[in-house]
Amino acid sequence: MEFAKQQPTVKAPADWFTGDVWFDVIHAGQEPSRRRANLVRFSPGARTHWHSHALGQALYVVSGTALIGTRDGTVFEAHRS
């Protein structure tokens, strides 16, 4: 068993997001793993800059509403279920 030390909440870099965004690292895999889990909180109106994830991404909406846009311009609305 391994106990991970909780990292402090970090304000996300402005070159990744518009508006105020904070994240907490829940899990950061050790090489060669690229797995990472973050808890990300957005202030009202904040958003990510357009980007993609070569190996995919899983989003879990735990509160509020997420608007998720695709490359072709389709926008999906995700809520906590």
GIVENMO-V48972 format. One record per backbone hydrogen bond with DSSP energy under -0.5 kcal/mol. CO is the residue of the C=O (numbers start at 0). NH is the residue of the N-H. E is the energy in kcal/mol with one decimal. If there is no record, write none. Layout:
CO_NH_E ; CO_NH_E
//
This chain:
1_3_-0.6 ; 9_22_-2.6 ; 12_15_-1.8 ; 12_16_-1.1 ; 15_48_-2.5 ; 17_46_-2.4 ; 18_20_-0.5 ; 19_42_-2.6 ; 20_11_-3.0 ; 21_40_-3.0 ; 22_9_-2.6 ; 23_25_-0.6 ; 23_38_-2.8 ; 24_6_-0.5 ; 26_36_-2.9 ; 29_32_-2.2 ; 34_28_-3.0 ; 36_25_-3.0 ; 36_26_-2.0 ; 37_39_-0.6 ; 38_23_-2.3 ; 40_21_-2.4 ; 42_45_-2.4 ; 46_17_-3.2 ; 51_53_-0.5 ; 52_55_-1.8 ; 58_60_-0.5 ; 59_61_-0.7 ; 63_79_-0.7 ; 65_67_-0.6 ; 65_77_-3.1 ; 66_68_-0.6 ; 67_75_-3.1 ; 69_72_-2.0 ; 73_69_-2.7 ; 75_67_-3.1 ; 75_77_-0.5 ; 77_65_-2.8
//
